[in-house]
Amino acid sequence: MTNATVASRAGGASQSAGQARASILARIDRLPPSRTLFGLVARIASGGWFEFYELFMPGFISVGLIRSHLFTPTTHGLLDFHSFSSFLATFFAGMFLSTVLFGTVSDRFGRRPIYIGAMLVYSLFNFFIVFSSSPGWIDFFRFVAGFAVGLQLINNDSFISELTPRVSRGRYMSFAYTFILTATPIAALLAALFVPHQPFGIAGWRYVVAIGAASGIVVWFLQRGLPESPRWLEVHGRRDEADAVVTRIEEKIRAEIGRPLPPPDLAIPDAVIEHGSFSEIFSAFYLPRTIIISIFQFCQTIAVFGFGSWVPIFLAHRGFPIVHSLEYTFMIVLLTPLGGGIALWLAERFERKYQLALAALVIAVFGFAFASARTVPLLLLTGAIITLGNNWLTAIFHSYAAELFPTRIRAAAVGFTFSFSRIGAIFVSYMVAAILAGYGTTGVFTMIGLAMLAIIIAVGIFGPRTNGIALEVLSP
């Protein structure tokens, strides 16, 4: 045996011994950027991709639903199931129910099982929509699909934040949402291709829904080999399993980079075995965060869905025919992934809470510009910048909200605060229709501007800083 071999084995033994003494948290936090971690994050984000496809698809197929005489652009109240507002609101009502009442299931049963189960339920009920011609049944199927999407979104944010190291947590989350946000222009493109037509005598909007419904099959294959969150395993007393998960990740990264990993910080202790209580989000320490994020969630939805879900109808309200309305909508949403790209570039360079405030300011200013635009180039430019701001906001807040609560209650807390987003979505589904009829696009963007002002005050002034701080320090 050569001296080099002895040294190599000694080094490996030393590293193994060091890992045995180091906590799971320390081992995760010292992981360098790698294709391995990006691959895990991308696999989780693949589920989120189809969720965002579903979130923004309704706005793009709206004119098709109305042209098929299934829904109407106006509403006669909450129980008017023939209105497009009900098509939007039932989905968000399902999301509200799952986030406010069932957000704890991910904390109790694990991140991976919820990831898989929610996708299968969402896909199944979207297939039911494809073959339905009753507005009432379509609304019911949308409600159940929304229930599954609500579970998925809060689960995935927790999943990603717990798998990634503190110094690059924001970058990984922004990468995930940059990828996820590509779903929006693709949904818009498919709508522009299919909705104005009836291939084989079938309404084009049904093809767009069917493509989203196929997601369960895709994700079923992508999820194979996806590990459970090691942080979740550890706080539930399953340390051997947590150790095995982190060891596999370490081995893959070590083989990828071709050198030993940096030593973990032995001063970081093991996570305490804890089973959190939902009431903890109202404790003296976490209540201010719960209020701040709840205000943010309600208000951001007014901008993101108040604009994204109604763009084709805003344009139709200006007199554009259906084909031009969908083509212009596609051009407007082309900048969607770029919003995530800005978040990815700034993730660890610029404090996240200030990014949220700045994105809100961009949305407010260019919202008023869009409302007053009278030419097609100006409509497209201002609409594209609003889209950029909306999705910059989206890519950052998913990371920010998940950082503000501990692993033991992370999904429950994110779910509860996220439920205000669903309340906002139901509110905006009906308010946009009423305001558009009475006050036009200027009235709609006045509402959006006031919501963005609330975000600037709540998060920009009162929100805690999070960049580069370990989750267990930030949220003990």
C-alpha positions in Angstrom: 0.0 0.0 0.0 1.5 3.4 -1.0 1.8 6.4 1.2 -0.6 8.2 -1.0 -3.3 5.5 -0.5 -2.8 5.6 3.2 -3.1 9.4 3.3 -6.2 9.2 1.1 -7.9 6.7 3.3 -6.8 8.6 6.4 -8.3 11.8 4.9 -11.6 10.0 4.1 -11.7 8.6 7.7 -11.1 12.0 9.1 -13.8 13.5 7.0 -16.3 10.8 8.0 -15.4 11.3 11.7 -15.9 15.0 11.3 -19.3 14.5 9.6 -20.3 12.2 12.4 -19.6 15.0 14.9 -21.2 17.7 12.8 -24.9 18.4 12.8 -27.1 17.9 9.8 -27.7 21.7 9.7 -23.9 22.4 9.5 -23.4 19.8 6.8 -26.1 21.3 4.7 -24.9 24.9 5.2 -21.4 24.2 4.0 -22.4 22.6 0.7 -20.9 24.5 -2.3 -22.9 25.4 -5.4 -23.3 22.3 -7.5 -25.3 20.7 -10.3 -26.5 18.2 -7.7 -28.3 20.7 -5.7 -29.6 22.6 -8.7 -30.9 19.3 -10.0 -32.8 18.6 -6.8 -34.2 22.1 -6.8 -35.2 21.8 -10.5 -37.0 18.5 -9.8 -39.0 20.1 -7.1 -39.6 23.1 -9.3 -41.0 20.9 -12.0 -44.1 20.4 -9.9 -44.3 24.1 -9.4 -44.0 24.7 -13.1 -47.3 23.0 -13.8 -48.9 24.7 -10.8 -48.0 28.1 -12.3 -49.2 27.0 -15.6 -52.6 26.4 -13.9 -52.5 29.6 -12.0 -52.1 31.8 -15.0 -53.8 29.7 -17.7 -57.3 30.9 -16.9 -56.5 34.5 -18.0 -55.2 33.3 -21.3 -58.2 31.0 -22.1 -60.8 33.5 -20.7 -61.9 34.7 -24.1 -62.3 31.1 -25.3 -64.5 30.2 -22.3 -66.6 33.3 -23.0 -66.8 32.6 -26.7 -68.0 29.1 -25.9 -70.8 30.6 -23.9 -69.8 28.7 -20.8 -68.9 31.9 -18.9 -69.6 35.6 -19.1 -67.2 38.6 -18.5 -69.7 40.2 -16.1 -71.0 38.9 -12.8 -74.3 39.0 -10.8 -72.8 38.0 -7.5 -70.9 35.3 -5.7 -73.3 32.5 -6.8 -73.3 33.4 -10.4 -71.5 30.3 -11.7 -71.8 31.4 -15.3 -69.4 34.3 -14.7 -65.7 34.2 -15.5 -65.2 35.6 -12.0 -66.6 32.3 -10.5 -64.2 30.3 -12.7 -61.3 32.2 -11.1 -62.7 32.4 -7.6 -63.6 28.7 -7.1 -60.0 27.8 -7.8 -58.7 30.2 -5.3 -61.3 29.2 -2.8 -59.9 25.6 -3.0 -56.4 27.0 -2.5 -57.6 29.0 0.5 -59.2 25.9 2.2 -56.1 23.8 1.7 -53.6 26.5 2.9 -55.6 27.7 5.9 -56.9 24.3 7.2 -54.4 21.7 5.8 -51.1 23.6 5.7 -50.0 21.4 8.7 -50.1 18.1 6.8 -46.7 18.8 5.2 -45.2 19.5 8.6 -46.7 16.3 9.9 -46.3 13.8 7.0 -43.3 15.2 5.2 -42.5 17.2 2.1 -42.1 14.5 -0.5 -45.4 12.6 0.0 -47.4 15.9 -0.3 -45.4 16.9 -3.4 -46.4 13.7 -5.2 -50.0 13.4 -3.9 -51.0 17.0 -4.6 -49.8 16.7 -8.2 -51.8 13.6 -8.9 -55.0 15.1 -7.5 -54.5 18.3 -9.5 -53.9 16.4 -12.7 -57.0 14.1 -12.3 -59.4 17.0 -11.8 -58.0 19.0 -14.6 -58.8 16.1 -16.9 -62.4 16.2 -15.6 -62.5 19.9 -16.7 -61.4 19.0 -20.2 -64.4 16.7 -20.7 -67.0 18.9 -18.9 -69.5 21.3 -20.4 -71.3 22.4 -17.3 -70.2 25.7 -15.7 -71.2 24.4 -12.3 -69.1 21.2 -12.6 -66.2 23.0 -14.1 -66.2 25.3 -11.1 -66.3 22.3 -8.7 -63.4 20.6 -10.5 -61.5 23.9 -10.4 -62.2 24.0 -6.6 -60.6 20.6 -6.1 -57.7 21.3 -8.4 -57.1 24.6 -6.4 -57.1 22.6 -3.2 -54.3 20.4 -4.5 -52.3 23.4 -5.9 -52.5 25.2 -2.5 -50.9 22.2 -0.8 -48.2 22.0 -3.4 -47.1 25.6 -3.4 -46.6 25.9 0.3 -44.9 22.5 0.5 -42.4 23.3 -2.3 -41.2 26.5 -0.7 -40.5 24.7 2.5 -38.9 21.8 0.6 -36.4 24.0 -1.3 -35.5 26.2 1.6 -34.7 23.2 3.8 -32.5 21.4 1.2 -30.2 24.4 0.5 -27.4 26.2 2.4 -28.0 29.6 4.0 -25.5 31.6 1.8 -27.2 30.6 -1.4 -30.8 29.8 -0.2 -32.2 32.8 -2.0 -30.3 32.0 -5.2 -31.6 28.4 -5.3 -35.2 29.6 -4.7 -34.9 32.3 -7.3 -33.5 29.7 -9.8 -36.5 27.5 -9.1 -39.0 30.4 -9.7 -37.1 31.6 -12.8 -37.7 28.1 -14.2 -41.3 27.9 -12.9 -42.2 31.3 -14.4 -41.5 30.0 -17.9 -44.8 28.3 -17.5 -46.6 31.7 -18.0 -45.4 32.6 -21.5 -45.8 29.0 -22.6 -49.4 28.9 -21.4 -50.0 32.2 -23.2 -48.4 30.9 -26.4 -50.5 27.7 -26.3 -53.6 29.8 -25.7 -52.7 32.0 -28.7 -52.3 28.9 -30.9 -55.3 27.0 -29.7 -58.0 29.2 -28.3 -59.0 31.1 -31.5 -59.5 27.8 -33.2 -61.4 24.5 -32.9 -59.0 21.6 -33.9 -61.1 18.5 -34.9 -64.2 20.4 -33.8 -63.1 20.7 -30.2 -62.8 24.1 -28.5 -59.2 25.2 -28.4 -59.2 26.1 -24.7 -59.8 22.4 -23.8 -56.4 21.5 -25.4 -54.7 24.1 -23.2 -56.2 22.6 -20.1 -55.4 19.1 -21.2 -51.7 19.9 -21.5 -51.6 21.1 -17.9 -53.5 18.0 -16.8 -50.7 15.8 -18.2 -48.4 17.2 -15.5 -49.1 14.4 -13.1 -47.6 11.8 -15.4 -44.5 14.0 -16.0 -43.9 14.6 -12.3 -44.4 11.0 -11.4 -41.3 10.2 -13.4 -39.3 13.2 -12.2 -39.9 12.6 -8.5 -38.1 9.2 -8.5 -35.0 9.5 -6.4 -36.1 12.8 -4.8 -35.2 12.6 -1.1 -37.2 13.8 1.9 -36.1 17.0 3.5 -33.3 16.2 5.9 -34.2 19.1 8.2 -37.8 17.7 8.4 -36.5 14.2 9.2 -34.2 15.5 11.9 -36.8 17.6 13.8 -39.0 14.5 13.7 -36.4 12.4 15.4 -35.4 10.4 12.3 -31.7 11.4 12.4 -30.4 8.2 10.8 -32.6 8.9 7.7 -31.5 12.5 7.7 -27.9 11.5 7.9 -28.4 9.1 5.0 -30.0 11.8 2.8 -27.2 14.3 3.5 -24.5 11.7 3.0 -25.8 10.8 -0.4 -25.9 14.5 -1.4 -22.4 15.0 -0.1 -21.1 12.0 -2.0 -22.6 13.2 -5.3 -21.3 16.8 -4.8 -17.8 15.5 -3.9 -17.7 13.3 -7.0 -19.0 16.2 -9.1 -16.4 18.9 -7.9 -13.5 16.4 -7.6 -12.3 17.6 -4.2 -13.2 17.2 -0.5 -16.1 19.4 0.8 -15.2 22.3 3.1 -15.4 21.3 6.8 -18.8 21.9 8.5 -19.0 24.3 11.4 -18.9 22.1 14.4 -20.3 24.9 16.6 -23.8 24.5 14.9 -25.8 22.2 17.1 -28.2 19.4 16.0 -31.8 20.5 15.5 -33.9 19.9 18.5 -36.6 17.2 18.1 -39.8 19.3 18.0 -43.4 19.0 17.0 -44.6 22.6 16.5 -48.0 24.0 17.4 -50.0 26.0 15.0 -50.6 28.6 17.7 -46.9 29.4 17.7 -47.4 31.6 14.6 -49.4 33.9 17.0 -46.7 34.0 19.7 -45.0 37.3 20.7 -42.0 36.5 18.4 -43.8 35.3 15.3 -47.0 37.3 15.4 -45.4 40.5 13.8 -44.0 38.3 11.0 -47.4 36.6 10.5 -49.1 40.0 10.2 -46.5 41.4 7.8 -46.6 38.4 5.5 -50.4 38.1 5.6 -50.7 41.8 4.5 -48.1 41.2 1.8 -49.8 38.0 0.5 -53.2 39.7 0.2 -51.8 42.7 -1.6 -49.4 41.0 -4.0 -52.3 38.9 -5.3 -54.2 42.0 -6.3 -51.3 42.9 -8.6 -50.2 39.5 -9.8 -53.6 38.1 -10.6 -55.5 41.4 -11.0 -53.2 42.0 -14.0 -52.2 38.5 -15.2 -55.6 36.9 -15.2 -57.3 39.8 -16.9 -54.9 41.1 -19.5 -56.8 39.6 -22.5 -60.0 41.1 -21.2 -58.3 44.5 -20.5 -57.2 44.5 -24.1 -60.6 43.3 -25.4 -62.1 46.2 -23.3 -59.9 48.5 -25.4 -61.5 47.1 -28.6 -58.9 44.6 -29.7 -60.4 41.4 -31.4 -59.7 38.0 -29.8 -56.8 37.0 -32.0 -54.9 40.3 -31.4 -55.8 40.3 -27.7 -54.2 36.8 -27.3 -51.2 37.7 -29.4 -50.5 40.9 -27.5 -51.0 39.1 -24.2 -48.3 36.6 -25.3 -45.9 39.5 -26.1 -46.6 41.1 -22.7 -45.9 38.0 -20.7 -42.7 37.1 -22.6 -40.7 39.0 -19.9 -42.1 36.7 -17.2 -38.9 34.5 -16.8 -36.8 37.7 -16.9 -38.5 38.8 -13.7 -37.3 35.6 -12.1 -33.8 36.2 -13.6 -33.6 39.6 -11.9 -34.4 37.9 -8.6 -31.8 35.2 -9.3 -29.1 37.8 -10.0 -30.0 40.0 -7.0 -30.9 37.1 -4.6 -27.8 37.3 -2.4 -26.6 40.8 -3.5 -29.5 42.9 -2.3 -31.6 42.4 0.8 -34.8 40.5 -0.1 -37.2 42.7 1.8 -36.0 45.8 -0.2 -36.3 43.9 -3.4 -40.0 43.3 -2.6 -40.6 47.0 -1.9 -38.8 48.1 -5.1 -40.7 45.6 -7.3 -44.0 46.9 -5.7 -43.0 50.4 -6.7 -42.3 49.3 -10.3 -45.7 47.7 -10.5 -47.5 50.7 -9.2 -45.8 53.3 -11.5 -46.1 51.3 -14.7 -49.6 50.2 -13.8 -50.8 53.8 -14.1 -48.8 54.1 -17.3 -50.5 51.0 -18.8 -54.0 52.4 -17.8 -53.3 55.7 -19.6 -51.5 54.2 -22.7 -53.2 54.9 -26.0 -50.9 53.2 -28.5 -50.1 49.5 -29.0 -46.3 49.9 -28.5 -46.9 51.7 -25.2 -49.4 49.2 -24.0 -47.0 46.4 -24.8 -44.0 48.1 -23.1 -45.8 49.1 -19.9 -47.6 45.7 -19.7 -44.3 43.9 -20.1 -42.7 45.9 -17.4 -45.6 45.2 -15.0 -45.2 41.5 -15.8 -41.5 41.8 -15.1 -42.2 43.5 -11.7 -44.9 41.0 -10.8 -42.6 38.0 -11.4 -39.6 39.6 -9.7 -41.9 40.0 -6.7 -43.1 36.4 -7.0 -39.6 34.9 -7.2 -38.4 36.7 -4.1 -41.4 36.4 -1.8 -41.5 32.6 -1.9 -38.0 32.6 -0.5 -38.6 35.4 2.0 -41.8 34.0 3.5 -40.4 30.5 4.0 -37.4 32.0 5.8 -39.4 33.7 8.5 -40.7 30.6 10.3 -38.9 27.5 11.8 -38.9 24.0 10.2 -41.3 22.6 12.9 -44.1 25.0 11.7 -42.8 26.3 8.4 -45.5 24.8 6.1 -48.3 25.6 8.5 -47.1 29.2 8.8 -46.5 29.7 5.1 -49.9 28.0 4.5 -51.8 30.3 6.9 -50.2 33.5 5.6 -50.6 32.3 2.0 -54.3 31.8 2.6 -54.6 35.6 2.6 -53.3 35.5 -1.0 -56.2 33.2 -1.9 -58.6 35.6 -0.1 -57.1 38.4 -2.2 -57.5 36.3 -5.3 -61.2 35.7 -4.6 -61.6 39.4 -3.9 -59.8 40.6 -7.0 -61.7 38.1 -9.2 -64.9 40.0 -8.5 -63.6 43.5 -7.8 -61.8 43.8 -11.2 -65.0 42.9 -13.0 -66.9 45.5 -11.0 -64.3 48.3 -11.2 -63.6 47.7 -14.9 -67.2 48.1 -15.7 -67.6 51.3 -13.6 -64.2 53.0 -13.8 -62.2 51.3 -16.6 -58.6 50.2 -16.4 -57.6 53.4 -14.5 -59.8 52.3 -11.6 -58.3 48.8 -11.6 -54.8 50.1 -11.5 -55.6 52.6 -8.7 -56.6 49.6 -6.7 -53.4 47.8 -7.6 -51.3 50.9 -6.8 -52.8 51.2 -3.3 -52.1 47.5 -2.7 -48.4 48.0 -3.7 -48.2 51.0 -1.3 -49.3 48.7 1.5 -46.4 46.2 0.6 -43.8 49.0 0.6 -44.8 50.0 4.1 -45.4 46.6 5.6 -42.4 44.7 4.2 -40.0 47.5 3.3 -40.2 49.2 6.7 -41.3 46.5 9.2 -40.0 43.3 7.6 -36.9 41.6 9.0 -33.7 41.1 7.1 -33.0 37.5 6.0 -30.0 37.4 3.6 -27.2 35.0 4.6 -28.7 34.1 8.0 -29.1 30.5 8.9 -32.8 29.4 9.1 -32.3 28.2 12.7 -30.9 31.6 13.7 -33.4 33.6 11.8 -36.4 31.6 13.0 -35.4 29.8 16.3 
